Amino acid sequence: MIGIIGAMSTEVDSLIQKINNPKLQKIGCFSFVAGTIYNKEVVVLKTGIGKVASAVGASLLIQNYNPSFIINTGIAGGVGPLKSEDIVLSIELSYGDVDATVFGYKLGQVPQMPYVYEADKTYTVKIEQILKNNGYNYKIGHAVTSDSFITSLDMVHSEHFSNMICEMEGASIAQACYMLNVPFVSLRYISDILGEASQIENYNEFENKMAYRSCDIILDIIRDLK
C-alpha cells in the first residue's frame, strides 16, 4: 500500500476522487481514504498544516495502514535559482526552526535525532525514472520545514542547501517515518520564491494550480510504479 500525504485539500482532493471503492476511516480530526488507483492499494490523508498535525497524521497512517512507503506531495516556497512552477524531489529534509547548537548539535537538528532525514534511495530512483519517462523537468533539492510561512532566509535556522525549498510538513513526516521505519519520499511543486517582491502574489496565484499539478504527478507515479 502507498501512503500519500498532503497538508491541504487542494493537494489531495484530485487523488481522492480517483480512488476506486473508497473506504473512509476517521480517527480524531483525521480522515483517511483507502482504496485503489490503477489497481494499486493507496491511502490518502490530508493532515492539515504544520509540523505537529503532519507528524500525528503520518504516525496514525503508518499504525493503521502499514504502508510500503509514504510520499508527501503539495506545494512549497523555493530559494533562487528555483522558479515558480519548478518540480523538486527532495532527497534530504531538515528543520528550519530548530536551534540546539548550544549543546553541540547542528543548526536545524533536533537533539538525539539525525541532522537530516534522507528520502528512501530505492523509491527516489524509481520516481526519478518515472518523472523522466513522463517528460517532467524536475530538480533534486533539500526541504526545510518550519511552522512559519517563510518570506526570507533570515527566518530559517538552517544552512543554505542547493535547490532549497521551504514548507511546513516534510521534515516532520520524514521524522515520523524514520522513527517508525517506513520509507519516505517528498515531491513538491514550487508556488513562490522567497524574498521576491511578488512572493505573496505568486503564492496566491499559483497555490491551487500547483497543488492540482502535484496530484497529476502522483497519479503518474502510482500508475507507473513497479
ChimeraX attribute file (.defattr): number of C-alpha atoms within 10 A of each C-alpha:
attribute: neighborCount
match mode: 1-to-1
recipient: residues
	/A:1	16
	/A:2	19
	/A:3	23
	/A:4	25
	/A:5	28
	/A:6	26
	/A:7	24
	/A:8	18
	/A:9	17
	/A:10	21
	/A:11	27
	/A:12	23
	/A:13	17
	/A:14	17
	/A:15	22
	/A:16	22
	/A:17	10
	/A:18	14
	/A:19	21
	/A:20	16
	/A:21	11
	/A:22	17
	/A:23	12
	/A:24	12
	/A:25	12
	/A:26	9
	/A:27	11
	/A:28	7
	/A:29	9
	/A:30	17
	/A:31	15
	/A:32	24
	/A:33	21
	/A:34	23
	/A:35	19
	/A:36	20
	/A:37	20
	/A:38	14
	/A:39	11
	/A:40	15
	/A:41	16
	/A:42	25
	/A:43	25
	/A:44	24
	/A:45	27
	/A:46	23
	/A:47	24
	/A:48	19
	/A:49	15
	/A:50	19
	/A:51	23
	/A:52	16
	/A:53	19
	/A:54	27
	/A:55	21
	/A:56	16
	/A:57	26
	/A:58	26
	/A:59	18
	/A:60	16
	/A:61	22
	/A:62	20
	/A:63	11
	/A:64	11
	/A:65	16
	/A:66	14
	/A:67	18
	/A:68	13
	/A:69	18
	/A:70	28
	/A:71	21
	/A:72	25
	/A:73	26
	/A:74	30
	/A:75	34
	/A:76	33
	/A:77	26
	/A:78	29
	/A:79	23
	/A:80	14
	/A:81	9
	/A:82	21
	/A:83	16
	/A:84	20
	/A:85	20
	/A:86	18
	/A:87	26
	/A:88	25
	/A:89	24
	/A:90	23
	/A:91	20
	/A:92	23
	/A:93	27
	/A:94	28
	/A:95	29
	/A:96	26
	/A:97	18
	/A:98	18
	/A:99	17
	/A:100	13
	/A:101	13
	/A:102	8
	/A:103	8
	/A:104	9
	/A:105	16
	/A:106	19
	/A:107	20
	/A:108	24
	/A:109	23
	/A:110	19
	/A:111	15
	/A:112	7
	/A:113	12
	/A:114	15
	/A:115	17
	/A:116	21
	/A:117	24
	/A:118	20
	/A:119	21
	/A:120	18
	/A:121	13
	/A:122	10
	/A:123	18
	/A:124	19
	/A:125	11
	/A:126	14
	/A:127	21
	/A:128	16
	/A:129	16
	/A:130	19
	/A:131	20
	/A:132	11
	/A:133	10
	/A:134	12
	/A:135	9
	/A:136	14
	/A:137	10
	/A:138	17
	/A:139	15
	/A:140	16
	/A:141	22
	/A:142	24
	/A:143	34
	/A:144	30
	/A:145	29
	/A:146	25
	/A:147	15
	/A:148	15
	/A:149	15
	/A:150	22
	/A:151	20
	/A:152	12
	/A:153	15
	/A:154	9
	/A:155	13
	/A:156	21
	/A:157	18
	/A:158	20
	/A:159	14
	/A:160	12
	/A:161	13
	/A:162	14
	/A:163	18
	/A:164	23
	/A:165	29
	/A:166	30
	/A:167	26
	/A:168	27
	/A:169	30
	/A:170	36
	/A:171	28
	/A:172	24
	/A:173	30
	/A:174	30
	/A:175	24
	/A:176	20
	/A:177	22
	/A:178	18
	/A:179	11
	/A:180	13
	/A:181	11
	/A:182	17
	/A:183	20
	/A:184	26
	/A:185	27
	/A:186	27
	/A:187	27
	/A:188	29
	/A:189	29
	/A:190	28
	/A:191	27
	/A:192	30
	/A:193	27
	/A:194	21
	/A:195	16
	/A:196	14
	/A:197	10
	/A:198	12
	/A:199	18
	/A:200	16
	/A:201	12
	/A:202	15
	/A:203	20
	/A:204	13
	/A:205	13
	/A:206	19
	/A:207	20
	/A:208	18
	/A:209	17
	/A:210	25
	/A:211	26
	/A:212	21
	/A:213	20
	/A:214	25
	/A:215	22
	/A:216	13
	/A:217	20
	/A:218	21
	/A:219	17
	/A:220	15
	/A:221	18
	/A:222	19
	/A:223	14
	/A:224	16
	/A:225	13
	/A:226	8
